[in-house]
Amino acid sequence: MTEKIFKTLDEQIDILKDKGLIINNEDKTREILLRENYFFISGYRHLFTERKDKFLPGTTFEELYATFLFDRAIRNTFFKNILVVENNIKSITSYQLSRKYGFKEKDYLNPENFSQDSLQSRQVYDVLNKVKRQIRVNGRKHTATFHYIERYGYIPFWILVKVLSFGIMAEFYDILKYEDQEDISNFYKVNPEVLGIYLSLLSNFRNVCAHEDILYDHKTQRLIPDTKYHELLNIPKDDDGYIYGKNDLFSLVIMMKILLSKDDFEDMIDEIRREVNRLDRIVNVVPLDTILNRVGFPSNWYDIKDL
């Protein structure tokens, strides 16, 4: 196996040139590669390459970099809105459970308050242990939780959620009794099983955003169930079902349509449209529809705002 060795900025530029990329301003390109990292930027080359990893004729560094910036912009947009959903889920869940089971750990974390299905017994045990571990490890690191531990000797659930990750909250939802899942999912007007799928997938997308991984063509292993939005947008199908909005970035848009407030969703979708338009003005070698298809957006994706 050939070793990957250090390359200077000039050598990095030469590699891009050898692959057919047009460099219009070497000084600016050198500065961008130093600031942003060649590896991260070149991760977007697949949109512009053909056989043997050669760039499509006429592709410029500006187009490659614009795609990198596009992904960063929509990643930041999605991330801040996923955080809104995360906070909402934590608030609704803590309210419902505290109201029903009490506000001390020994009350709301009592195993009897969770699914009694024998097939989930191990899962219940594991998730509750994760939650209790977060209390031990992080309870004294956060001002709010530390205050309750020191002053009252317990942490109410509405305070505890501050130190729980979205991933743990998704797992926590999965072990709730069905009637408690209903109380939470009714707020979003979806059935409990669907909300469980959404929370798991949102946790996945959140991690991609938080770690600044490539988002625009990210695919999840799990698919979201068909929604009315797939039908209303007349999304095309193949033998496996709808070809957009199932495990791609448009599936995230659909989930956010359901989970965000109307105003928050409209702001989000407008931000994304601005970034799509900005990318379209810069990228010429690849048609916008090709880019949107790679993202998983149908050509009429923006219409979801008014549905």
C-alpha positions, -999 to 999 in steps of 0.1 A, spaced: 0 0 0 14 34 -10 20 57 20 4 90 23 31 115 29 32 153 36 26 175 6 34 212 5 8 237 -6 24 240 -40 25 202 -43 -12 201 -34 -20 226 -61 0 206 -86 -20 175 -77 -52 194 -83 -39 207 -116 -28 172 -127 -64 160 -121 -76 188 -145 -88 214 -120 -83 250 -132 -65 272 -107 -71 308 -116 -54 324 -86 -26 304 -70 -20 327 -42 -56 327 -31 -58 290 -36 -27 285 -15 -42 306 13 -75 287 12 -58 253 13 -37 263 43 -68 277 62 -93 251 53 -72 219 47 -67 202 13 -82 169 26 -115 186 36 -119 206 4 -109 177 -19 -137 156 -2 -161 175 -24 -143 166 -57 -167 137 -64 -194 160 -76 -169 173 -103 -150 142 -113 -154 115 -139 -133 85 -148 -100 80 -130 -107 108 -106 -102 135 -132 -122 167 -130 -148 175 -155 -134 198 -182 -136 234 -172 -140 228 -134 -124 256 -114 -111 257 -79 -137 284 -72 -164 259 -80 -149 232 -57 -145 257 -29 -180 270 -34 -193 235 -28 -173 232 3 -187 265 16 -222 255 6 -220 224 27 -206 243 56 -235 269 54 -263 243 52 -246 222 79 -247 252 102 -283 259 93 -295 224 99 -274 221 131 -289 252 148 -324 240 140 -317 204 151 -306 220 184 -340 236 186 -357 203 181 -334 187 207 -343 213 233 -380 209 225 -379 171 229 -360 174 262 -385 199 275 -416 180 265 -402 146 277 -391 160 311 -424 178 316 -445 147 308 -424 123 329 -420 147 359 -457 154 359 -465 117 360 -437 101 380 -422 128 401 -391 151 401 -365 131 419 -341 105 402 -354 77 424 -389 84 411 -386 93 374 -358 67 368 -376 39 385 -375 9 361 -412 2 367 -419 35 348 -405 21 316 -414 -6 291 -422 -39 308 -417 -58 275 -394 -87 283 -377 -81 249 -367 -46 261 -356 -54 296 -319 -54 287 -323 -22 268 -341 -5 297 -313 -15 320 -286 -2 297 -302 31 290 -310 39 326 -274 31 335 -263 55 308 -284 82 323 -272 75 358 -236 76 346 -242 110 331 -254 121 365 -222 108 381 -198 120 355 -213 154 344 -237 163 372 -212 184 390 -197 199 358 -227 220 349 -239 249 370 -276 240 370 -271 204 379 -244 211 404 -267 236 421 -295 211 426 -271 184 438 -255 207 464 -286 224 476 -313 197 473 -295 164 469 -313 155 437 -316 167 401 -351 172 386 -355 157 352 -360 191 335 -326 200 348 -309 166 341 -317 168 304 -291 195 301 -263 169 304 -280 142 283 -270 139 247 -296 138 219 -285 102 213 -293 92 249 -326 111 247 -335 91 216 -327 59 234 -346 71 264 -377 77 243 -374 41 230 -377 26 264 -407 46 276 -441 30 280 -462 33 249 -487 57 266 -458 80 276 -445 79 240 -480 89 229 -481 119 252 -449 131 236 -456 123 200 -491 138 201 -475 172 204 -461 166 169 -491 149 155 -472 117 146 -475 82 159 -450 71 186 -431 47 163 -425 74 137 -412 99 163 -388 72 176 -374 68 141 -371 106 137 -352 110 169 -327 83 160 -321 98 126 -319 133 139 -292 122 164 -273 108 134 -276 140 114 -267 161 145 -234 141 149 -225 147 112 -231 184 117 -213 187 150 -182 169 137 -182 190 105 -184 159 83 -197 161 47 -234 166 50 -248 174 15 -248 138 2 -250 120 36 -272 90 37 -286 72 67 -290 34 69 -325 37 82 -353 52 61 -381 75 73 -416 62 67 -435 77 37 -453 110 46 -479 132 30 -451 155 18 -437 128 -5 -471 125 -21 -479 162 -22 -445 170 -39 -451 142 -63 -417 128 -56 -408 102 -83 -406 65 -74 -387 35 -85 -392 -2 -76 -380 5 -40 -403 35 -35 -397 72 -33 -362 81 -46 -359 113 -26 -367 121 10 -362 87 26 -326 86 39 -310 116 23 -308 153 32 -343 159 20 -355 134 46 -340 157 72 -360 186 56 -392 166 59 -385 157 95 -378 193 103 -410 203 86 -429 181 111 -409 189 142 -401 226 139 -425 254 144 -439 270 112 -418 301 116 -386 283 124 -391 260 95 -397 288 70 -366 306 82 -346 274 78 -359 267 43 -352 302 31 -317 301 44 -311 269 25 -326 284 -7 -302 314 -4 -273 290 -2 -285 269 -32 -289 301 -52 -254 313 -42 -239 279 -53 -258 280 -86 -243 314 -94 -207 301 -90 -209 265 -102 -213 262 -140 -197 229 -150 -224 209 -131 -261 217 -136 -280 227 -105 -305 198 -109 -275 174 -108 -264 190 -75 -299 189 -60 -303 152 -70 -270 145 -52 -283 163 -22 -315 143 -24 -337 173 -32 -364 170 -58 -365 199 -83 -396 213 -65 -380 210 -30 -388 246 -20 -425 240 -24 -425 221 9 -424 255 26 -460 262 17 -475 227 22 
